[in-house]
Amino acid sequence: MPNIDEYVPIVGQSIVDDLRLLAERLRGKVVQHVNSTAVGGGVAEILNRMVPLLRELGVDTRWDLIKGGEQFFAVTKKFHNALHGSPEEIGQRDFDVFLATSEQNVREVDIRGDIVFIHDPQPIALVKRRDDNKWIWRCHVDVSNPNRKVWKFLREFIVRYDSAVFSAPSFSQTLPIRQFLITPSIDPLSDKNRELPEEAVAAVFEKYGVPRDKPVITQISRFDRLKDPLGVIAAYAQVKRYNDCRLVLAGGTAADDPEGAQVLREVQERSRRDPDIHVLLLPQNDLEVNALQRGSTIIVQKSLKEGFGLTVSEALWKAKPVVASNVGGIPLQVTHRYSGLLCHSVEGAAFALKQLLTSPDYARKLGENGREHVRNNFLLTRHLRDYMLVFLSLYHEGDIVNL
Amino acid sequence: MSPTARAQNPFRFHTRLHLSELTGLRASTLAQLLEHLRSVPGSSIYHHTHRYLQQHQYLSPEPPNDFAHWVTNELGDEELGERLASIDTVRFPTIRRLRNRIVGVIEEHIEKNPSAKRRFADEGEEFHFIKSISFVISTKHLAWDLGEFAAVLEKITVDSIYYHMFEARLRLERGQNDFSLWFETSLGETGIAEEISRLDPYTHTLENLRRTIIRIVEKRIGR
């Protein structure tokens, strides 16, 4: 795991110095993160990197997990989908299951933080243990259009916190507590984002049988309708009439997701007759994702809906020109025609791709601008800074705080 | 005074880190935007007129305030967008007066173009009001003379430059930027104080501003 000084060559000494200044102001406070899983998923991924870095900076940071059985996690999965706005049948029994497991966790989890930082809905009820310490609820879910029944249920807990944290402005709700905006981040030193030698990139393209004899357009995403892989193929088909290129659609397996398997079948069916379309079923392998992004000419993220869409920042960090839908957190990452091209339709995506393929200098400039935008706004160091500022905000009122 | 003179009081560099606080207020129409503009805290007006300076530390094609951007791109009102984008933020000594100007421009536009009130943003494209919370921290960097000042300016964060150039003048209502104030009152260097005061910092990137100020100071000390 990299230490904090390894970020200095990337973000500059002064940014790391600022992190140390903030950490000094938190000396003596215990920060306790609580979530539901130690591995898998974005929350665990970020905590695995953040907790050691906060400790290294001198912030006494703990990380605890709640427990739950299959039924509990089935309910929280339903909550998750409902908060995203998907139609879900949620009845009293689901709430009862949630409350029963929550009560058990309320009794058993050792709460010892001066600041208790609860991630997502699963451990939300722990706030019943609130004493004279400070509580933050971190919502990693897109709640711009939540199922009202589930939101109303969770709101009863949320209002007992000191503050809530959301990832995009549109996720904020009318609440009687303070709400902060903290966008997610990528770790420039992780396997998914660190620099790779050209041989490592070439080896991955060879392994998957993708020649780089012509421009490669790539979308890396789960095979999910919301990522619109069929729309990407349609856009590619329009481009292909004028610009010879390849298309790579790479994503994880969807063994536990029947709809995902169906989408994958449709994608395979649609691409069968074109040898320049490469559908890659990737195992969870961050280095391979990194190599595919680095070796591609253009990265596409044509999602119909996105929580935040951090794959865009991953691509921009590699200075790749990006064509992405104007949804979720993507417009925060891409300024149209400056650090990438935004689109709203298949035709728009195709037009943007053609522009980039025929103007490589323009494409390169977009990628370079995008990399600087990510350096300033979407790296882990900025995320660490924001978390420490939220911790400090719990002890200071007003809009200008002299520390 | 000699350009190598030592000041009686050193310049202490501060840095300012900001956190975005969501207000939960949103607008879909010009009328709603106007209503909230009149009542949101000054820290929200400040956020939406200064956010781009820190988020895009290079010149981007975006208008210099979020109101202009939203009115142009989501309401499709290019004329009003252009008028909002051309509000000269550097001319306003307080947030209150800046707010009044923004409100005034929109009111005038609605009066002349009543149909502008009928435009609305698509679902998901509403304007979300955000506040900027500033955390001001004193750094270990001190400068006693112009040479030391230029040397520190080379290595401090752009957040520090931002704090002393923008926040001190407008948000803390000190009348002018901290650098000019120190040059003038502690070193008697009215020439460079004025030269820096005359810059329109809103048309520079923060890095560019750093280089420009260093150049002014170094010229004075004959480097």
Interface residues (C-beta under 8 A of the other chain):
Chain A: G12 Q13 S14 I15 D17 D18 L21 L22 R25 S144 F166 P169 S170 S172 Q173 T174 L175 R178 Q179 F180 L181 I182 V327 T335 R337 Y338 S339 N369 E372 H373 N376 N377 R385 D386 L389 V390 L392 S393 D399 I400 V401 N402 L403
Chain B: T15 L17 H18 L19 S20 E21 L22 T23 G24 P41 G42 S43 Q54 Q55 H56 Q57 Y58 S60 P61 E62 G124 E126 H128 I130 K131 S132 I133 S134 F135 V136 I137 T139 K155 I156 T157 D159 R171 L172
